[in-house]
C-alpha cells in the first residue's frame, strides 16, 4: 500500500517542475520564420493571369456588342394587336375592369347592407321607445328623418 503523504509529495514535486517548464517557455518566446518565397509561390498559382483575364473581358464585351446590334429596332405588326398600343385600348381595358369590379362589389354587398341598415333602424326604434328623451338627445332629427 502506498503512503498518501508520499503521493502528495510526488504530486507537489511534479507540479513545481511543470511550473518551472511553463516559466521557461514564457521567458523564451517561440521563434517564427516566414518563408515569403513559398507563400508567394502558393499565391501565384491561385491568382489568374491578368493578361488572360483582360483578353477574356474584351472577348465578352465584343460578343455582347454583337448580340445587342443583332436586335431589331422595331417589329412590324400586321393586323389587330390587342395591347396598350394607344390610349383607346388602354382606357377601354381599364374602364371595363373597373366597371366589373364595381358591379361585383355592388352585387355582393347589396343584401348585407340593406339587412344591416334595417337592424340598426330597429335598434334605434327600440331605444326610442324605451328612452325617448335620451334618443332625441343622441339621434335628434336624424331619427325623425330616417325612421319610416
LUMMIBA-534593 format. One record per atom (N, C-alpha, C, O, CB): x, y, z; residue in three letters. Coordinates in steps of 0.1 Angstrom, whole numbers, plus 5000, padded with zeros to 4 digits. Glycine has a CB too. Example, Ala and Ser with C-alpha at 12.3 -4.5 7.8 and 13.67 -1.06 7.14 Angstrom:
# LUMMIBA-534593
513249435078ALA/512349555078ALA/513249675078ALA/514249675085ALA/511349555090ALA/512849785071SER/513749895071SER/512950005079SER/513450115080SER/514149945057SER/
***
This chain:
# LUMMIBA-534593
500849885000UNK/500050005000UNK/500950125000UNK/501950135007UNK/499050005012UNK/500550234992UNK/501250354991UNK/500850455001UNK/499650475004UNK/501150414976UNK/501850515007UNK/501650615017UNK/501050745011UNK/501650795001UNK/502950645025UNK/499850795015UNK/499250915009UNK/500151035010UNK/500151125001UNK/497950945016UNK/500951045020UNK/501851165022UNK/502951165011UNK/503351265006UNK/502451175035UNK/503451045008UNK/504451034997UNK/503851064983UNK/504451134975UNK/505050884996UNK/502551024982UNK/501851054969UNK/501651204968UNK/501851264957UNK/500550984969UNK/501251274979UNK/501051414978UNK/502451484976UNK/502451584968UNK/500451464992UNK/503451444982UNK/504851504980UNK/505251484965UNK/505851584959UNK/505851434989UNK/504951374959UNK/505251344945UNK/504451444936UNK/504951494926UNK/505051204941UNK/503251464939UNK/502351554931UNK/502851694932UNK/502851764922UNK/500951544936UNK/503251734944UNK/503751874946UNK/505051894938UNK/505251994931UNK/504051904961UNK/505951794938UNK/507151794930UNK/506951804915UNK/507551894909UNK/508051674933UNK/506051724910UNK/505751734896UNK/505051864892UNK/505251914881UNK/504751614892UNK/504251924901UNK/503552054899UNK/504652164898UNK/504552244890UNK/502552074911UNK/505652154907UNK/506752254907UNK/507552244894UNK/507952344889UNK/507652244919UNK/507852124890UNK/508552104877UNK/507752164865UNK/508352224856UNK/508851954875UNK/506452134865UNK/505652184855UNK/505652344855UNK/505652404844UNK/504252134856UNK/505552404866UNK/505552544867UNK/506852604862UNK/506952704856UNK/505352594882UNK/508052534865UNK/509352584860UNK/509352574845UNK/509952664838UNK/510452494866UNK/508852464839UNK/508852454825UNK/507952564818UNK/508352614808UNK/508252314821UNK/506852594824UNK/505952694819UNK/506652834820UNK/506652914810UNK/504652704827UNK/507352864831UNK/508052984832UNK/509252994822UNK/509453104816UNK/508653004846UNK/509952884819UNK/510952894809UNK/510352924795UNK/510953004787UNK/511752754808UNK/509252854792UNK/508652874779UNK/508053014777UNK/508053074766UNK/507552774776UNK/507653074788UNK/507153214788UNK/508253314787UNK/508153414780UNK/506353244800UNK/509453284792UNK/510553374792UNK/511253364778UNK/511753464773UNK/511553334802UNK/511153254771UNK/511753244758UNK/510553224748UNK/510053114746UNK/512753124757UNK/510153334741UNK/509053324731UNK/509553244719UNK/510753244716UNK/508653464727UNK/508653174713UNK/509053094701UNK/509453174690UNK/508953294688UNK/507853004697UNK/510353124682UNK/510853194670UNK/510053154658UNK/509953034655UNK/512353184668UNK/509553244651UNK/508753214639UNK/509653254627UNK/510153364626UNK/507453284639UNK/509653174617UNK/510353204604UNK/509253194593UNK/508553094592UNK/511553114602UNK/509253304586UNK/508253304575UNK/509053294562UNK/509953374559UNK/507353444575UNK/508653194554UNK/509253174541UNK/508353254530UNK/507453204525UNK/509353024537UNK/508753374528UNK/507953464519UNK/508053404504UNK/507053424497UNK/508553604519UNK/509053344500UNK/509153284487UNK/508053174485UNK/507453164475UNK/510553234484UNK/507953084495UNK/506952974494UNK/505553034494UNK/504652984487UNK/507152874506UNK/505353134502UNK/503953194502UNK/503653264489UNK/502553244484UNK/503853304514UNK/504653334483UNK/504353404470UNK/504153294459UNK/503253314451UNK/505553484466UNK/504853184460UNK/504653084450UNK/503253014451UNK/502652994441UNK/505752974452UNK/502852994463UNK/501452934466UNK/500453034461UNK/499452994454UNK/501252904480UNK/500553164464UNK/499553264459UNK/499553284444UNK/498553294438UNK/499853394466UNK/500753274438UNK/500853304424UNK/500153184416UNK/499753204405UNK/502253314419UNK/500153064421UNK/499452954415UNK/497952974414UNK/497252924405UNK/499852824421UNK/497453044424UNK/495953064425UNK/495453184419UNK/494253194415UNK/495553054440UNK/496253284417UNK/495853414411UNK/495853404396UNK/496853354390UNK/496753534416UNK/494753444389UNK/494753424374UNK/495753534368UNK/496053634374UNK/493353444369UNK/496153494356UNK/497053584349UNK/496253704344UNK/495153694338UNK/497653504336UNK/496753834347UNK/495953954343UNK/495853964328UNK/494854024324UNK/496654074349UNK/496753924320UNK/496653934306UNK/495553844301UNK/494753894292UNK/497953894299UNK/495453724306UNK/494353634301UNK/493053684306UNK/492053684298UNK/494553494307UNK/492953744318UNK/491753804323UNK/491253914314UNK/490053924311UNK/491853844337UNK/492154004310UNK/491854124302UNK/491354074288UNK/490454134283UNK/493054214301UNK/492053974283UNK/491553924270UNK/490153864271UNK/489353884262UNK/492553814265UNK/489853794282UNK/488553734283UNK/487453844285UNK/486353824279UNK/488553644296UNK/487753954292UNK/486854064293UNK/486554124280UNK/485454154276UNK/487354164303UNK/487654154272UNK/487454214259UNK/486654124249UNK/485854174242UNK/488854244252UNK/486853994250UNK/486153894242UNK/484653904246UNK/483753904237UNK/486653754243UNK/484353904259UNK/482953904263UNK/482254034259UNK/481154034255UNK/482953894278UNK/483054144260UNK/482454274255UNK/482154274241UNK/481054324237UNK/483454384259UNK/483054224232UNK/482754214218UNK/481554124215UNK/480754164207UNK/483954154210UNK/481454014222UNK/480253924220UNK/478953994224UNK/477953984217UNK/480453794228UNK/478954064235UNK/477754134239UNK/477354244230UNK/476154264227UNK/477954194253UNK/478354324225UNK/478054434215UNK/477454374202UNK/476554424196UNK/479354514211UNK/478054254198UNK/477554194186UNK/476054144188UNK/475254164179UNK/478454074182UNK/475754084199UNK/474454044202UNK/473454164203UNK/472354154197UNK/474353964215UNK/473854274209UNK/473054384210UNK/472754454196UNK/471654504194UNK/473654494219UNK/473754454188UNK/473554504174UNK/472654424166UNK/472054464156UNK/474854524167UNK/472454294169UNK/471654204161UNK/470154214165UNK/469354164157UNK/472054054163UNK/469854284176UNK/468454304179UNK/467754404169UNK/468454504166UNK/468254354194UNK/466554374165UNK/465954474156UNK/465454594164UNK/465154584175UNK/464754404148UNK/465454714157UNK/465054834164UNK/463554834166UNK/463054894176UNK/465454954155UNK/462754784157UNK/461354774158UNK/460854644151UNK/461454594143UNK/460654904152UNK/459654604156UNK/459054484150UNK/457754534143UNK/456854584150UNK/458754374161UNK/457554504130UNK/456354544124UNK/455154454128UNK/455354334129UNK/456554544108UNK/454054524130UNK/452854444135UNK/451854454123UNK/451554554118UNK/452254504148UNK/451354334120UNK/450354324109UNK/449054284115UNK/448954194123UNK/450754224098UNK/447954344111UNK/446654304116UNK/446354374130UNK/446954474133UNK/446454154117UNK/445454314137UNK/445054364150UNK/445954324161UNK/446454204161UNK/443554324154UNK/446254414170UNK/447154384181UNK/446454434194UNK/446154554195UNK/448554454180UNK/446154344203UNK/445354374215UNK/446354404226UNK/446754314233UNK/444354264219UNK/446754524227UNK/447654564238UNK/447554714240UNK/446654774234UNK/449154524234UNK/448354764248UNK/448254904250UNK/449154984240UNK/450155044244UNK/448754944265UNK/448754974228UNK/449555054217UNK/449055194216UNK/449755274210UNK/449454984204UNK/447855224221UNK/447355354220UNK/446455384232UNK/446155294240UNK/446555384207UNK/445955504234UNK/445155544246UNK/443755474246UNK/443255444256UNK/445055694246UNK/443255454234UNK/441855394233UNK/441855254240UNK/440955224248UNK/441355394219UNK/442755174236UNK/442755034241UNK/443155044256UNK/442554964264UNK/443854954234UNK/444055124261UNK/444355134275UNK/443155174283UNK/442855104293UNK/445455244277UNK/442455284279UNK/441255324287UNK/440155234286UNK/439355214296UNK/440855464283UNK/439955164275UNK/438855074274UNK/439054954283UNK/438154904289UNK/438555034259UNK/440254904283UNK/440654784291UNK/440454814306UNK/439754744313UNK/442054744288UNK/441054924311UNK/440954964325UNK/439555004329UNK/439154984340UNK/441955074328UNK/438855074319UNK/437455104322UNK/436554984324UNK/435754984334UNK/436855194311UNK/436754884316UNK/435954764317UNK/436354694330UNK/435454634337UNK/436154664305UNK/437554694334UNK/438054624346UNK/437454694358UNK/436954624367UNK/439554624347UNK/437454824358UNK/436854904370UNK/435354874371UNK/434854864381UNK/437255054369UNK/434754884359UNK/433254854359UNK/432954724364UNK/431954704372UNK/432754874345UNK/433654614360UNK/433354484365UNK/433654474380UNK/432854404387UNK/434254384358UNK/434654534385UNK/434954534400UNK/433854604407UNK/433354554418UNK/436254594403UNK/433354714403UNK/432254794410UNK/430954714410UNK/430254704420UNK/432054924403UNK/430654644398UNK/429454564398UNK/429554444407UNK/428554414414UNK/429154514383UNK/430654384408UNK/430854274416UNK/430754314431UNK/430054244439UNK/432254204414UNK/431254424435UNK/431154474449UNK/429654504452UNK/429154474462UNK/432054594451UNK/429054574442UNK/427654614445UNK/426754484446UNK/425954484456UNK/427054694433UNK/426954384438UNK/426154264439UNK/426454194452UNK/425454144458UNK/426354174427UNK/427654184456UNK/427954104468UNK/427554174481UNK/427254104490UNK/429454074468UNK/427654304481UNK/427354374494UNK/425954444494UNK/425554504504UNK/428354484496UNK/425154434484UNK/423854494483UNK/422954434494UNK/422254514501UNK/423154474470UNK/422854314495UNK/421854254505UNK/422354274520UNK/421554304528UNK/421754104503UNK/423654254522UNK/424154274536UNK/423954414541UNK/423654434552UNK/425654234536UNK/424154514532UNK/423954654536UNK/422554684540UNK/422254744550UNK/424454744525UNK/421554634532UNK/420154664535UNK/419754594548UNK/419054654556UNK/419254604523UNK/420254474550UNK/419954404563UNK/420554474575UNK/419854484585UNK/420354254562UNK/421754524574UNK/422354584585UNK/421654724588UNK/421554754600UNK/423854614582UNK/421254794578UNK/420554924580UNK/419254894587UNK/418854964596UNK/420354994566UNK/418554794582UNK/417254754589UNK/417554724604UNK/416754754612UNK/416554644582UNK/418554644607UNK/418854614620UNK/419154734629UNK/418754744640UNK/420054514621UNK/419954824623UNK/420254954631UNK/419055034633UNK/418855094644UNK/421355034623UNK/418155044623UNK/416955124625UNK/416055054635UNK/415455124643UNK/416155134611UNK/415954924636UNK/415154854646UNK/415754884660UNK/414954904669UNK/415154704643UNK/417054884661UNK/417654914674UNK/417355054678UNK/417155074690UNK/419154894673UNK/417455144669UNK/417155284673UNK/415655304677UNK/415355374686UNK/417455384661UNK/414755234669UNK/413355244673UNK/413155184687UNK/412455244695UNK/412455164663UNK/413755074690UNK/413555014704UNK/414155114714UNK/413555134725UNK/414254874704UNK/415255164711UNK/415955264721UNK/415055384723UNK/414855434734UNK/417355304716UNK/414355434712UNK/413555554712UNK/412255524720UNK/411755604728UNK/413155604698UNK/411755394719UNK/410555364726UNK/410855354741UNK/410055394750UNK/409955224722UNK/412055304745UNK/412355284759UNK/412855414765UNK/412455444777UNK/413455174760UNK/413655494758UNK/414155614764UNK/413955734754UNK/414955764747UNK/415655594767UNK/412855794753UNK/412655894742UNK/413456024744UNK/413956074735UNK/411155934742UNK/413756064757UNK/414456184759UNK/415956164755UNK/416556244748UNK/414356224774UNK/416556054759UNK/417956024756UNK/418056004741UNK/419056044735UNK/418455904763UNK/417155934734UNK/417155914720UNK/417156044712UNK/417856054703UNK/415955814716UNK/416256134717UNK/416256264710UNK/417556344712UNK/417956414703UNK/415056344715UNK/418156324723UNK/419356394726UNK/420456344717UNK/421256424711UNK/419856374741UNK/420556204715UNK/421656154707UNK/421356144692UNK/422256174684UNK/421956014712UNK/420156114689UNK/419756094675UNK/419056224669UNK/419156244657UNK/418955974673UNK/418356294677UNK/417656414673UNK/416856404660UNK/416056314659UNK/418656524671UNK/417156494651UNK/416456504638UNK/416656384629UNK/415856354621UNK/416756634631UNK/417856324631UNK/418156204623UNK/417056094624UNK/416656034615UNK/419556154626UNK/416656084637UNK/415655974640UNK/414356004632UNK/413755914627UNK/415455964655UNK/413956134633UNK/412656164626UNK/412756164611UNK/411756124605UNK/412256314630UNK/413956184605UNK/414056184591UNK/414256044586UNK/413756014575UNK/415256264586UNK/414855954593UNK/415255824588UNK/414355704592UNK/414455594587UNK/416555794591UNK/413555724602UNK/412655614606UNK/411355634599UNK/410655744600UNK/412455614622UNK/410955534592UNK/409655544584UNK/408455484591UNK/407355484586UNK/409855464571UNK/
***
